[in-house]
Amino acid sequence: MKYIVVGGAGFIGSNLVDKVISEGHEVHVIDNFSYGKKENCNNKAIYHEYDISDTTLYNKFVNIMNNATCVFHLAAMVRVQPSIDNPIMYEKNNTIGTINMLKCANDAQVKRFIYSGSAAVYGDTKSIPNKETDSINPLSPYAVQKYYGEIICKMFSKIYNIETVCLRYFNVYGERQPLSGAYAIVIGIFLNQYLNKKKLTITGDGEQKRDFIYVQDVVNANILASQSNQVGKGEIINIGNGNSISINQIADFIGGERVYVDKVLEPRESLACNKKAKKLLNWKPTMLVEDWIKKYKYE
């Protein structure tokens, strides 16, 4: 079969590309390499270096997607604070880019479109664990844009009849995660600081909790979402481990000295209710974050 991975040179996308290729399928990647890396590329995939928000490339995108079974849409400018600093740039990529890919996939008669959403849409909620039916309270342009992507996917399924599925990722970590820069998450930042013999930088009191989900478990969720006959109408599905761990605990797993700095705007806790993923996708997480950190540190 032929699959399209939008954002396939990035952290999660490149891991997905490797998995789909290992199963013997043809894979085309659309990526402008603003976030993705050349070293993440799989030499068995076909790469198209384009900006997904460029609507003048409509014919090129449709031609790339022709005869594809599924489009996995993972391309996005991520992280909360950078979106607050550059809301217009984020809007163009995350909003226009998503509807452009949906329109092209529909016109290319792709059967299914898997959208990578974010638990950031829940915001700072006291409803724990986070359920897909909970109220939405986005606290940043990034979160608003990811929520829009879910809405537009459901609309496309209803109006245009393309099958869509929206996966709400919690805090993804694992191989190829960025270790520095604006797009690095806390585990990557801590590991980079640890390996460079620097103090681990913790915002606030470090008791904020996150649901950390392994990248290969996210990859598996995408594969299962592309195959399940129980989805395709814009369903929103949490992809999280189902347990929350404090930032202080992550620092304990990594080790080394730490320093506390001013807190930032962020939810106090995120925790996925993943019953829907188990029911509709027959999916379950396989990795505990402490086990992965231990393995990473000593390999």
Buried (B, 14 or more C-beta within 10 A) or exposed (E): EBBBBBBBBBBBBBBBBBBBBEEEBBBBBBBBBEBBBEEBBBEEBBBBEBBBBBBEBEEBBBEBBEEBBBBBBBBBBBBBEBBBEBBEBBBBBBBBBBBBBBBBBBBBEBEBBBBBBBBBBBBEBEEBBBBBEBEEBBBBBBBBBBBBBBEBBBBBBEEEEBBBBBBBBBBBBBEBBBBEEBBBBBBBBBBBBBEEEEEBBBBBEBEBBBBBBBBBBBBBBBBBBBEBEEBBEBBBBBBBBBBBBBBBBBBBBBEBEBEBEEEEEBBEBBBBBBBBBEEBBEBEBEBBBBEBBEEBEEE
